[in-house]
Amino acid sequence: MAKIIAIESDVDFEVDTTKYNRDCYTRQFNGVHIILDNGKDMYFGIGNEQQCCEYWNYLEPKDDMKDFIGAEVLEIKEVKVNSLSTAMCSQLMESTDNLDLDAGDYQAVQVITDKGILEFVVYNAHTGFYAHDTILIFNDTATVRCL
C-alpha cells in the first residue's frame, strides 16, 4: 500500500468524472484529499453547489489528522453508520439533529492505517428534490453516489 504524505481537509476540488468512465451532474466537490506517496491520491467529497433548500456538509475526525502523516494505508472502504466510531456518530447526530426535511442520506468512508482509523462522512438533507452527488476516488477508481 501507500503512505500518507499530507491530508487536505475541507477542501474544494473539481473532478472530471468521465476520466473514470463515470458521469455525474456535479463537477465541484468539497471534502478531503489525502496525498499518498505512490501518486494514487484519495478524494472523498460531496457536490458543493446550492440548489434550493438542502443542507449538506462534510465531517472529518476531531482528532489531529497530522498524527496520520507517514501512516501506511491498509484499506479504504465505505461503511454503514453502525460501523462508525461513537465520536463520529455523535458528530453526525449533532450536525443533522435539527434538520426537519423529507429526504436525504449520508455516505461514510474509513481510511484504515497502521496508526488507526480516519473516518469521513458527507450528508445531504433535503425536501426530496435536491440531491447531491458524492465521490470517492482511490486507486484510479471513482465511486459516484447520489444522496
N, C-alpha and C positions, 0 to 999 in steps of 0.2 A: 504494500500500500504506500501511501504518501504521508509526508509530514506537513503540518500546518505551519506556514510562514507568517501569515497575518490573517486577521479577521476584521473585515469592514462591516460594521453593523449599522442598521437603519440607513441604508444607502439606496439611492435611486439608481437603477440600471435599465438599459434598453437591450432587448433581445430580438433578433430576427429568428423567429421560431421555424421558419421554412428551412433554415440551415440544419435543423434536426428532423426534417420531414414531418414537422408538426405545424399546424396552423391554429392561431387563436386571434381573437379580436385585439387583444392587448399587446402592446409592444413596450410600454413603460411600466416598470415594476418597482416596488420598494421592499427591501428585506435585507438579507445577509449575503455577503460574498466572502467565502473562505478561500484564501490563496494557498495553493499546495505546491510543494517543491517539484512535483512531476509535471506541472503545467496544466493539469486537468482540474481546474478550479471548480468549486461548488457554488452555485447560486440558488437561493430559495427566496421567493417573494410573491407578492400579490399585486395585481393590477392597481395602479396608483392614479386613476382618473375618476373624479367625482362625476356621477351621472345624475343623481337626484337626491333621494332621501335615504341613502345607505350609509352604514358606519362600518369601516374596515380598519384593520390595523395589523401590525407585525409585532410579535412579542419575542423577546430574547431573554436568556437567563440573567438573573440579577447577579450571578457570580462574576468575578473579574475574568473576562474571557482571555486576558493576556496570559493567564496561567496555563492556557492550552497551546500557546505558541511553542512549537517544537514537538508537540504530541503527534504520535503516529495515528492516522485514521484507520480504524479497523473495519468499520462499516458505516454506511449512511442509509437510513431506512425511514419510510413513512410509518407512523404509528397511530393507533387509536388513543383517545383521551385516557382510557383506563391504564395505558402503558406509560403515561407521563408521570414525572415526579410530583409529589404533593405540592411543592413550591410552584411549579409551572401550572398545575391545575388551579391553584389559588389565584394566580395571576390572571389566568384566563377567565375565571369566575368573576373577579373584580372588574375586569375590562368589559364584560358582556352582561353583567347582572342587571343594569338599569335600562337595557335596550329592549323596548317593547315593540318589536316588529314581528312580521308574519313569517319570514323565511330567513335562511342563512345557514352557514356551516363553517367549519374550520378545517385546517389541514396542519398536521404536526409532523416534524422531522426530528429524528435523533441522529446526532453525529457521535458515534461511539469511538472513543480513542483509548490509548493506553494510559491516559491521565484522568479518565472519567467520561461522562456523557454530557454533551451540549444539546440543549433542546430549543427548538424554534417553532413558533406557531403563527399562522396567519388566520384571520377570520373575517367574515363579512356577514352583517345582519342587515336585512332589507325588507321591503314590502312584498317581495315576490317577483319583482320585475328588474332588479338592478344587480345582477350577478357580477362577480369579478373573477377573472382568470387568475390562476396561481401557476407557478412554475418551479420545478426542481430540476436543476441541471447538475449532472455528475457523471464522470466517465464518458463524456461525449454523447450522453443520452439526456433527452428532456422529457419530463413528465408534466403534462398540462392538465389542470383540473378546472372546474368551474364551481365557485361557491355562491 
